């Protein structure tokens, strides 16, 4: 599970830009992050790939007033509204951005380029038509926060009983890296987001990291097939809940503006 999906950065900083809270340069710098470059392909009115600055300006001209995130998984079209072609591309990428007010969606395709030992990451956002309808299975911030706390409590009890909680030097290093990044860049969302969205996203990202570590940490004390099955059964709903919470947090900007 991605702790910081590219669709989240694009939606958060794109929303801040559309609201006039950040400059185009600052928004693009935050969206690209550690990647080399991001381009957009298939944007109406453009014949080829264009840079993010031009793309965000073009989307504003096309009537886009906000950006939402989708983090779908097999059997769970989280944040999607169709049509099937867009849903299929988003499911393959495991993420997408859905434009509010413009009937457009963006799905990232990630490339690694450059010589061996000096590779860099390039991202192409494919722009497709979307259906203007309520996104699938996205909770409110309050619902997401409550669900995440309950799911984490239940899963912790099961994993502790099976002795499969993430531990060891690899897990500790990952957690330390997470904490260092959190302290280095406290602005986990762009300007304009409510404090509750920041709180929900931080918790969802932390839960997502711990789930990944639990999956990567071998079988721990779950030595029987039934115990391993219990472990997967405990982690799966928490992972689903954490993804829903991430989407709720990233989408809070648009939801609040819709409510006035």
C-alpha positions, 0 to 999 in steps of 0.5 A: 500500500502506497503511503503517499500515492502520486494521485494524492499529491496531484489532487492535494496540491492541484486543489490548493492551486485551483483555490489560489492558495499556492503558486503554479511553481510550488504546486508542481514542485510538490506534485513531482516530488522525487520524480524527474518529470510529470506530463499529461497526455490526452488533455482536450485541446492539446495534441501531445503531452504537456507539462503539469503547469499547462495541464492544470491551467487547461483543466481550470479553463475546462471547468475543473474546480477540484480534484478527488482521489481514487485508490481502487483494488480488485473487488473494491472500486474505491473513489471511481464512478465510471465508465468501465474504460477509466475504471479499468485503467485506474484499477491497473494503476491502483490509483487515479485522480477524478476531476470535479466539474470537468468530467475528466480523470487522470491515471498515472503511468510510471516509467524508469529511464536513464542508464543503469545506476543513474535511473530516474522516474518519469510519470505520464498522466493519461487523461480520459473521460469520466462519468460525473457521479458520486464516487464509490464507497468514499466515507466522510472524514468522521466515518473514516476516523472512527472506522480506522480506529476500530479496525486497527484495534481489532487487528492489533488484538489478532496479530498480537495473539498470532505473534505477527506484528511487524518487528525486527531491524527492517521494520524498525528502520522503516518506522524510523524513516517514516517518523523522520519524513513526518517531522521533516515535512509536517505539511502532509496535505497542501494548504487549505485542508482542514486539520481533521483531514491531516490527522486522518491521513497521517493515521491512515498512512501509518496504518498502511506502513504497518500493514506492509511491514506485517506482510513483509515480515514472514509468518511470525508465530502464525505457523499453521494454515489456519493461523496464517489465514487468520492473519490475512483475514485480520489485515485485509479489512484494515488495509481496505479501511486505511485506503478508504480513510486516505481517499476521504482525507484527500477528497476533504478539500472538494467535499468542504467546498461543495458544502459551502 
